Amino acid sequence: MSKSIFYHAGCPVCISAEHDIINLIGADNVEIVNIDENRNRISEAEQAGVESVPALVTPNGHTLHINFGASMADVKG
């Protein structure tokens, strides 16, 4: 993986964190994935270790959970 992936669910907490992440590491260094809109990416997020969103998966595979917004169980519905 060459850039970080920021997974979120589109809620206000997630959108705020998305803006902060982009400001911190730059839009060219992060892929933004709204899993509420891209539900086919949920299993990918879980395999990367995402247990709640918003979360950032770094290029070396570390999963950083940022402010608890919603568990993956909540996201799956």
Residue pairs with C-beta under 8 A, 6 or more apart in sequence:
1 57
1 59
1 60
1 61
2 59
3 28
3 29
3 30
3 31
3 59
4 21
4 25
4 29
4 30
4 31
4 56
4 57
4 58
4 59
5 30
5 31
5 33
5 48
5 56
5 57
6 17
6 18
6 21
6 30
6 31
6 32
6 33
6 54
6 55
6 56
6 57
7 33
7 35
7 41
7 45
7 48
7 50
7 53
7 54
7 55
7 56
7 57
8 14
8 15
8 17
8 18
8 32
8 33
8 34
8 35
8 53
8 54
8 55
8 69
9 34
9 35
9 36
9 53
9 54
9 69
9 70
9 75
10 34
10 36
10 37
11 69
11 70
13 54
13 67
13 69
14 34
14 53
14 54
14 69
17 54
17 66
17 67
17 69
18 32
18 54
21 30
21 56
21 66
22 30
22 32
30 56
33 41
33 45
35 41
35 42
35 45
35 53
35 75
36 75
42 72
42 75
42 76
45 53
45 55
45 57
45 72
46 72
48 57
48 61
48 63
49 57
49 61
49 63
50 57
50 63
50 65
50 72
51 63
51 65
51 71
51 72
52 65
52 68
52 69
52 70
52 71
52 72
53 69
53 70
53 72
53 75
54 65
54 66
54 67
54 69
55 63
55 64
55 65
55 66
56 63
56 64
56 66
57 63
57 64
58 64
